[in-house]
Amino acid sequence: MKSAPVSLAFKERGVEETLLHTGQHYDPELSQVFFEDLKLDPPAR
């Protein structure tokens, strides 16, 4: 997730962000690990 540092910086500054999941990694087991490891909020879709 190349955007993780940007998302975390937004969060620190109180900037609202809407994250969309493209479905590139269609297996929830594969994509969920990125959100957990990078401490990102779950995608809106």
PDB file of N, CA, C and O in Angstrom:
ATOM      1  N   MET A   1       0.848  -1.176   0.000  1.00  0.00           N
ATOM      2  CA  MET A   1       0.000   0.000   0.000  1.00  0.00           C
ATOM      3  C   MET A   1       0.893   1.238   0.000  1.00  0.00           C
ATOM      4  O   MET A   1       1.329   1.707   1.051  1.00  0.00           O
ATOM      5  N   LYS A   2       1.146   1.740  -1.156  1.00  0.00           N
ATOM      6  CA  LYS A   2       2.018   2.906  -1.289  1.00  0.00           C
ATOM      7  C   LYS A   2       1.401   4.154  -0.688  1.00  0.00           C
ATOM      8  O   LYS A   2       2.118   5.097  -0.352  1.00  0.00           O
ATOM      9  N   SER A   3       0.090   4.177  -0.547  1.00  0.00           N
ATOM     10  CA  SER A   3      -0.579   5.365  -0.022  1.00  0.00           C
ATOM     11  C   SER A   3      -0.657   5.372   1.505  1.00  0.00           C
ATOM     12  O   SER A   3      -1.146   6.341   2.085  1.00  0.00           O
ATOM     13  N   ALA A   4      -0.194   4.330   2.157  1.00  0.00           N
ATOM     14  CA  ALA A   4      -0.310   4.234   3.616  1.00  0.00           C
ATOM     15  C   ALA A   4       0.294   5.435   4.338  1.00  0.00           C
ATOM     16  O   ALA A   4      -0.356   5.962   5.242  1.00  0.00           O
ATOM     17  N   PRO A   5       1.497   5.902   3.998  1.00  0.00           N
ATOM     18  CA  PRO A   5       2.045   7.077   4.696  1.00  0.00           C
ATOM     19  C   PRO A   5       1.174   8.323   4.519  1.00  0.00           C
ATOM     20  O   PRO A   5       1.040   9.127   5.442  1.00  0.00           O
ATOM     21  N   VAL A   6       0.589   8.477   3.344  1.00  0.00           N
ATOM     22  CA  VAL A   6      -0.288   9.627   3.103  1.00  0.00           C
ATOM     23  C   VAL A   6      -1.552   9.500   3.953  1.00  0.00           C
ATOM     24  O   VAL A   6      -1.990  10.477   4.561  1.00  0.00           O
ATOM     25  N   SER A   7      -2.135   8.316   3.998  1.00  0.00           N
ATOM     26  CA  SER A   7      -3.338   8.096   4.795  1.00  0.00           C
ATOM     27  C   SER A   7      -3.076   8.363   6.274  1.00  0.00           C
ATOM     28  O   SER A   7      -3.898   8.982   6.950  1.00  0.00           O
ATOM     29  N   LEU A   8      -1.948   7.905   6.771  1.00  0.00           N
ATOM     30  CA  LEU A   8      -1.616   8.133   8.179  1.00  0.00           C
ATOM     31  C   LEU A   8      -1.369   9.619   8.456  1.00  0.00           C
ATOM     32  O   LEU A   8      -1.755  10.116   9.514  1.00  0.00           O
ATOM     33  N   ALA A   9      -0.742  10.325   7.534  1.00  0.00           N
ATOM     34  CA  ALA A   9      -0.519  11.764   7.701  1.00  0.00           C
ATOM     35  C   ALA A   9      -1.854  12.511   7.698  1.00  0.00           C
ATOM     36  O   ALA A   9      -2.047  13.437   8.487  1.00  0.00           O
ATOM     37  N   PHE A  10      -2.766  12.117   6.823  1.00  0.00           N
ATOM     38  CA  PHE A  10      -4.101  12.722   6.821  1.00  0.00           C
ATOM     39  C   PHE A  10      -4.765  12.527   8.177  1.00  0.00           C
ATOM     40  O   PHE A  10      -5.315  13.468   8.749  1.00  0.00           O
ATOM     41  N   LYS A  11      -4.711  11.309   8.682  1.00  0.00           N
ATOM     42  CA  LYS A  11      -5.356  10.980   9.954  1.00  0.00           C
ATOM     43  C   LYS A  11      -4.784  11.838  11.090  1.00  0.00           C
ATOM     44  O   LYS A  11      -5.533  12.352  11.921  1.00  0.00           O
ATOM     45  N   GLU A  12      -3.458  11.989  11.122  1.00  0.00           N
ATOM     46  CA  GLU A  12      -2.803  12.791  12.158  1.00  0.00           C
ATOM     47  C   GLU A  12      -3.245  14.249  12.109  1.00  0.00           C
ATOM     48  O   GLU A  12      -3.291  14.917  13.141  1.00  0.00           O
ATOM     49  N   ARG A  13      -3.566  14.742  10.928  1.00  0.00           N
ATOM     50  CA  ARG A  13      -3.935  16.152  10.751  1.00  0.00           C
ATOM     51  C   ARG A  13      -5.442  16.377  10.741  1.00  0.00           C
ATOM     52  O   ARG A  13      -5.907  17.500  10.549  1.00  0.00           O
ATOM     53  N   GLY A  14      -6.197  15.309  10.947  1.00  0.00           N
ATOM     54  CA  GLY A  14      -7.648  15.436  10.991  1.00  0.00           C
ATOM     55  C   GLY A  14      -8.300  15.608   9.628  1.00  0.00           C
ATOM     56  O   GLY A  14      -9.426  16.098   9.532  1.00  0.00           O
ATOM     57  N   VAL A  15      -7.598  15.208   8.577  1.00  0.00           N
ATOM     58  CA  VAL A  15      -8.143  15.311   7.217  1.00  0.00           C
ATOM     59  C   VAL A  15      -8.990  14.075   6.941  1.00  0.00           C
ATOM     60  O   VAL A  15      -8.541  12.944   7.132  1.00  0.00           O
ATOM     61  N   GLU A  16     -10.218  14.304   6.490  1.00  0.00           N
ATOM     62  CA  GLU A  16     -11.104  13.180   6.173  1.00  0.00           C
ATOM     63  C   GLU A  16     -10.710  12.577   4.834  1.00  0.00           C
ATOM     64  O   GLU A  16     -10.495  13.294   3.857  1.00  0.00           O
ATOM     65  N   GLU A  17     -10.618  11.271   4.797  1.00  0.00           N
ATOM     66  CA  GLU A  17     -10.223  10.554   3.587  1.00  0.00           C
ATOM     67  C   GLU A  17     -11.205   9.424   3.344  1.00  0.00           C
ATOM     68  O   GLU A  17     -11.670   8.786   4.289  1.00  0.00           O
ATOM     69  N   THR A  18     -11.520   9.177   2.094  1.00  0.00           N
ATOM     70  CA  THR A  18     -12.344   8.039   1.717  1.00  0.00           C
ATOM     71  C   THR A  18     -11.466   7.083   0.915  1.00  0.00           C
ATOM     72  O   THR A  18     -10.993   7.416  -0.172  1.00  0.00           O
ATOM     73  N   LEU A  19     -11.259   5.907   1.463  1.00  0.00           N
ATOM     74  CA  LEU A  19     -10.430   4.903   0.816  1.00  0.00           C
ATOM     75  C   LEU A  19     -11.327   3.905   0.090  1.00  0.00           C
ATOM     76  O   LEU A  19     -12.247   3.337   0.679  1.00  0.00           O
ATOM     77  N   LEU A  20     -11.051   3.703  -1.175  1.00  0.00           N
ATOM     78  CA  LEU A  20     -11.799   2.733  -1.974  1.00  0.00           C
ATOM     79  C   LEU A  20     -10.895   1.554  -2.298  1.00  0.00           C
ATOM     80  O   LEU A  20      -9.733   1.728  -2.667  1.00  0.00           O
ATOM     81  N   HIS A  21     -11.434   0.371  -2.157  1.00  0.00           N
ATOM     82  CA  HIS A  21     -10.700  -0.855  -2.461  1.00  0.00           C
ATOM     83  C   HIS A  21     -10.992  -1.221  -3.912  1.00  0.00           C
ATOM     84  O   HIS A  21     -12.152  -1.388  -4.289  1.00  0.00           O
ATOM     85  N   THR A  22      -9.957  -1.346  -4.716  1.00  0.00           N
ATOM     86  CA  THR A  22     -10.136  -1.634  -6.145  1.00  0.00           C
ATOM     87  C   THR A  22     -10.474  -3.090  -6.427  1.00  0.00           C
ATOM     88  O   THR A  22     -10.925  -3.432  -7.520  1.00  0.00           O
ATOM     89  N   GLY A  23     -10.253  -3.949  -5.428  1.00  0.00           N
ATOM     90  CA  GLY A  23     -10.511  -5.358  -5.635  1.00  0.00           C
ATOM     91  C   GLY A  23      -9.361  -6.072  -6.311  1.00  0.00           C
ATOM     92  O   GLY A  23      -9.497  -7.228  -6.711  1.00  0.00           O
ATOM     93  N   GLN A  24      -8.228  -5.397  -6.444  1.00  0.00           N
ATOM     94  CA  GLN A  24      -7.073  -6.015  -7.098  1.00  0.00           C
ATOM     95  C   GLN A  24      -6.715  -7.337  -6.415  1.00  0.00           C
ATOM     96  O   GLN A  24      -6.437  -8.333  -7.083  1.00  0.00           O
ATOM     97  N   HIS A  25      -6.722  -7.336  -5.097  1.00  0.00           N
ATOM     98  CA  HIS A  25      -6.498  -8.565  -4.338  1.00  0.00           C
ATOM     99  C   HIS A  25      -7.861  -9.010  -3.826  1.00  0.00           C
ATOM    100  O   HIS A  25      -8.288  -8.615  -2.741  1.00  0.00           O
ATOM    101  N   TYR A  26      -8.519  -9.815  -4.596  1.00  0.00           N
ATOM    102  CA  TYR A  26      -9.910 -10.178  -4.353  1.00  0.00           C
ATOM    103  C   TYR A  26     -10.118 -11.072  -3.135  1.00  0.00           C
ATOM    104  O   TYR A  26     -11.231 -11.156  -2.614  1.00  0.00           O
ATOM    105  N   ASP A  27      -9.062 -11.741  -2.677  1.00  0.00           N
ATOM    106  CA  ASP A  27      -9.178 -12.612  -1.516  1.00  0.00           C
ATOM    107  C   ASP A  27      -9.070 -11.774  -0.242  1.00  0.00           C
ATOM    108  O   ASP A  27      -8.047 -11.125  -0.026  1.00  0.00           O
ATOM    109  N   PRO A  28     -10.108 -11.773   0.610  1.00  0.00           N
ATOM    110  CA  PRO A  28     -10.060 -10.972   1.838  1.00  0.00           C
ATOM    111  C   PRO A  28      -8.843 -11.288   2.717  1.00  0.00           C
ATOM    112  O   PRO A  28      -8.304 -10.398   3.374  1.00  0.00           O
ATOM    113  N   GLU A  29      -8.424 -12.519   2.728  1.00  0.00           N
ATOM    114  CA  GLU A  29      -7.248 -12.896   3.516  1.00  0.00           C
ATOM    115  C   GLU A  29      -5.999 -12.172   3.013  1.00  0.00           C
ATOM    116  O   GLU A  29      -5.123 -11.816   3.801  1.00  0.00           O
ATOM    117  N   LEU A  30      -5.922 -11.962   1.726  1.00  0.00           N
ATOM    118  CA  LEU A  30      -4.750 -11.331   1.131  1.00  0.00           C
ATOM    119  C   LEU A  30      -4.755  -9.822   1.338  1.00  0.00           C
ATOM    120  O   LEU A  30      -3.716  -9.240   1.650  1.00  0.00           O
ATOM    121  N   SER A  31      -5.896  -9.189   1.171  1.00  0.00           N
ATOM    122  CA  SER A  31      -5.928  -7.732   1.281  1.00  0.00           C
ATOM    123  C   SER A  31      -6.057  -7.241   2.718  1.00  0.00           C
ATOM    124  O   SER A  31      -5.501  -6.199   3.062  1.00  0.00           O
ATOM    125  N   GLN A  32      -6.770  -7.963   3.549  1.00  0.00           N
ATOM    126  CA  GLN A  32      -6.997  -7.526   4.930  1.00  0.00           C
ATOM    127  C   GLN A  32      -5.689  -7.370   5.702  1.00  0.00           C
ATOM    128  O   GLN A  32      -5.569  -6.479   6.544  1.00  0.00           O
ATOM    129  N   VAL A  33      -4.731  -8.210   5.429  1.00  0.00           N
ATOM    130  CA  VAL A  33      -3.455  -8.158   6.138  1.00  0.00           C
ATOM    131  C   VAL A  33      -2.775  -6.802   5.948  1.00  0.00           C
ATOM    132  O   VAL A  33      -2.114  -6.313   6.864  1.00  0.00           O
ATOM    133  N   PHE A  34      -2.927  -6.189   4.775  1.00  0.00           N
ATOM    134  CA  PHE A  34      -2.322  -4.877   4.542  1.00  0.00           C
ATOM    135  C   PHE A  34      -2.955  -3.813   5.429  1.00  0.00           C
ATOM    136  O   PHE A  34      -2.254  -2.992   6.021  1.00  0.00           O
ATOM    137  N   PHE A  35      -4.260  -3.830   5.517  1.00  0.00           N
ATOM    138  CA  PHE A  35      -4.948  -2.838   6.349  1.00  0.00           C
ATOM    139  C   PHE A  35      -4.569  -3.002   7.815  1.00  0.00           C
ATOM    140  O   PHE A  35      -4.370  -2.015   8.523  1.00  0.00           O
ATOM    141  N   GLU A  36      -4.469  -4.230   8.264  1.00  0.00           N
ATOM    142  CA  GLU A  36      -4.099  -4.480   9.663  1.00  0.00           C
ATOM    143  C   GLU A  36      -2.645  -4.111   9.933  1.00  0.00           C
ATOM    144  O   GLU A  36      -2.358  -3.408  10.902  1.00  0.00           O
ATOM    145  N   ASP A  37      -1.735  -4.569   9.100  1.00  0.00           N
ATOM    146  CA  ASP A  37      -0.305  -4.312   9.311  1.00  0.00           C
ATOM    147  C   ASP A  37       0.043  -2.838   9.216  1.00  0.00           C
ATOM    148  O   ASP A  37       0.907  -2.352   9.946  1.00  0.00           O
ATOM    149  N   LEU A  38      -0.624  -2.127   8.323  1.00  0.00           N
ATOM    150  CA  LEU A  38      -0.331  -0.706   8.121  1.00  0.00           C
ATOM    151  C   LEU A  38      -1.205   0.207   8.984  1.00  0.00           C
ATOM    152  O   LEU A  38      -1.107   1.431   8.906  1.00  0.00           O
ATOM    153  N   LYS A  39      -2.067  -0.413   9.814  1.00  0.00           N
ATOM    154  CA  LYS A  39      -2.941   0.320  10.731  1.00  0.00           C
ATOM    155  C   LYS A  39      -3.818   1.333   9.990  1.00  0.00           C
ATOM    156  O   LYS A  39      -3.952   2.484  10.406  1.00  0.00           O
ATOM    157  N   LEU A  40      -4.405   0.880   8.893  1.00  0.00           N
ATOM    158  CA  LEU A  40      -5.291   1.715   8.094  1.00  0.00           C
ATOM    159  C   LEU A  40      -6.742   1.380   8.411  1.00  0.00           C
ATOM    160  O   LEU A  40      -7.073   0.238   8.729  1.00  0.00           O
ATOM    161  N   ASP A  41      -7.603   2.390   8.320  1.00  0.00           N
ATOM    162  CA  ASP A  41      -9.029   2.142   8.480  1.00  0.00           C
ATOM    163  C   ASP A  41      -9.503   1.273   7.318  1.00  0.00           C
ATOM    164  O   ASP A  41      -8.913   1.308   6.238  1.00  0.00           O
ATOM    165  N   PRO A  42     -10.545   0.508   7.528  1.00  0.00           N
ATOM    166  CA  PRO A  42     -11.048  -0.324   6.433  1.00  0.00           C
ATOM    167  C   PRO A  42     -11.570   0.560   5.294  1.00  0.00           C
ATOM    168  O   PRO A  42     -11.996   1.690   5.531  1.00  0.00           O
ATOM    169  N   PRO A  43     -11.536   0.050   4.068  1.00  0.00           N
ATOM    170  CA  PRO A  43     -12.005   0.843   2.933  1.00  0.00           C
ATOM    171  C   PRO A  43     -13.514   1.072   3.001  1.00  0.00           C
ATOM    172  O   PRO A  43     -14.254   0.284   3.589  1.00  0.00           O
ATOM    173  N   ALA A  44     -13.952   2.177   2.380  1.00  0.00           N
ATOM    174  CA  ALA A  44     -15.375   2.491   2.325  1.00  0.00           C
ATOM    175  C   ALA A  44     -16.107   1.472   1.460  1.00  0.00           C
ATOM    176  O   ALA A  44     -17.270   1.161   1.716  1.00  0.00           O
ATOM    177  N   ARG A  45     -15.440   0.957   0.452  1.00  0.00           N
ATOM    178  CA  ARG A  45     -16.013  -0.050  -0.464  1.00  0.00           C
ATOM    179  C   ARG A  45     -14.923  -0.931  -0.968  1.00  0.00           C
ATOM    180  O   ARG A  45     -15.179  -1.845  -1.751  1.00  0.00           O
TER     181      ARG A  45
END
